[in-house]
């Protein structure tokens, strides 16, 4: 079964946000981080994953992406902070939740 993701990226300084949709979240974030995407995310170095939602149907994911894109910045901030109050990179943080997994 295919899965679709709505995601929010931010820059290190958190002064810009990007909302997108994809069917392969890890691959898409890798593309952003490697600068393989033309435009906004590459120009402003927006590559820190701070929020994502999963959907079964692409139509639902696209509708949600459009909804979030229409929000004011403060509402987007509140959404991110509801699940990620420290704005941690979600592709890094879950891997080190267990202190026994850290090297050194």
N, C-alpha and C positions, 0 to 999 in steps of 0.2 A: 504494500500500500504506500502510495506516494505521500509525503508530508511537505508542507509549505510553511515558511517562517517569515514573520514580520520582525524586523530587527532595527535597533537603533545603535548607531555608531556615534562616537564623539572624538574630538581631538584631545591631546594630552592636556591642554589648557582648558578644555571643556567650554570653549567660547563658541563652537559651532556643533550642530547635530545633523545627522543624516538618517532618514528613515527609508528602509528598503524592504523588498520581498524577494525570496529565493526558495528553491526546492533543495538546496544543498548548502546549509549554513556555514559549515566549516570551510568548504571550498570557496564560497563567496567572500568570506572574511579574509582568507588567504589572498585572494585576488586584490582586495582593497589594500592589504598590508604590503603586497609586492608592487603596488603602483600599476597594476595591469588594467585598472579601470580608468577610462578617460573622464575628465570633468571635475566635478565638485570635490569628491573624496580625495582624489590625488592632489588637486591644487591646494586644498586646505589640510592635508594629512589627517584625514578623519578615518581612523582605523581601530579604535578601541570599542569592542562590543560591550555595551552596558545594559542591553535589554533585548529580549526576544520572546515571541509568542509562537506557538505551533498550531497549525490548522490542517485539517484533512482535505479541504477543498480550496483550490486556487482562488476561486471567486470570493470566498470569505477572507482569505489573506489579503487580496487586493483591496477589498472594501475597507478592511481595517487599516491598511497602509494609508489609504486616502484619508480616512478619518483622522488618524494621528497627524498626518502632514498638515491638516487644516487647523490643528490646535495651536494656541499660543505657546511660546517657549515655556512659560511657567507651568502649564498643564503637562507638557512633555517631561519637564523636570520632576514633577510630582509622580508621574507614572514610573519613571526610572527609579526614583527613590523609594517607591512602595515595595520594590523587590530587591533593590541594590542600593542601599542608603550611602555606601561609600564610593559608588561609581567605579567599582573594581572591574577589571577586564574579565569578562565571564569566560573567555577561552583559556585564561590562565588560572584564575582563582579557584575554580572547582578542583583542579588537579592538586592543590596543595592544602586542602582543608584539613587533612589528617597530618599532624606534625611528624608522624613516623615515616611519611613518604618523602620528606625533605632530605636532600643530600647534605652531607657535612655533619 
